[in-house]
Amino acid sequence: MPDRKQIKLVAGLGNPGTEYALTRHNAGFLTVDTLAERLGVRYWKNQAGCLVATVRIGDRDVVLAKPQGYMNTSGGPLSKLMRELRISPEELLVVHDEVDLPAGEVRDKFGGGLNAHNGLRSIKAKLGTADFARVRVGIGRPPGRMSVADWALRKLRGSFAEDFAVTCEHAADVVEQQL
């Protein structure tokens, strides 16, 4: 991972709207919301197609963002925000769901493959690079013959929702370690 001082923007990936709020695909949004709550965010504003809040970490500002286009088009609003804020890809940390990690597992990495994640593909296409930090929130593979899309977008209830919230709390811990 890059030096902690380099991260200026933490972007959580997800889909806007209440119908997606408690789905595996919104791991990035829930993690950023958890982080925002911990850091005392009281106000979000719309900027460049993202919901944005600025927090103070030590002696510097860090921007939290949730792109408000759908997951597959996250790169557009995120790249626009980065241009406005003069933030480079090396100063970006993206939080996203990851089917290739077991449910509940959280890992960080810098650069590398995109694992067929359309949100990451969109970001790479708009930034021209995959060289940015990531916190991957494991959602596991779907059971049986269920499609990955149905698995990722299924509403979580009961203990599944509780376990997912705990995983996103852990993901917020991992993000905080990078700041």
Secondary structure as GFF3:
##gff-version 3
##sequence-region A 1 179
A	DSSP	three_ten_helix	4	6	.	.	.	ID=ss1
A	DSSP	beta_strand	9	12	.	.	.	ID=ss2
A	DSSP	three_ten_helix	18	20	.	.	.	ID=ss3
A	DSSP	three_ten_helix	24	26	.	.	.	ID=ss4
A	DSSP	alpha_helix	27	38	.	.	.	ID=ss5
A	DSSP	beta_strand	45	47	.	.	.	ID=ss6
A	DSSP	beta_strand	50	57	.	.	.	ID=ss7
A	DSSP	beta_strand	60	67	.	.	.	ID=ss8
A	DSSP	three_ten_helix	71	73	.	.	.	ID=ss9
A	DSSP	alpha_helix	75	85	.	.	.	ID=ss10
A	DSSP	three_ten_helix	89	91	.	.	.	ID=ss11
A	DSSP	beta_strand	92	98	.	.	.	ID=ss12
A	DSSP	beta_strand	106	110	.	.	.	ID=ss13
A	DSSP	alpha_helix	118	127	.	.	.	ID=ss14
A	DSSP	beta_strand	133	138	.	.	.	ID=ss15
A	DSSP	alpha_helix	148	153	.	.	.	ID=ss16
A	DSSP	alpha_helix	158	178	.	.	.	ID=ss17
###
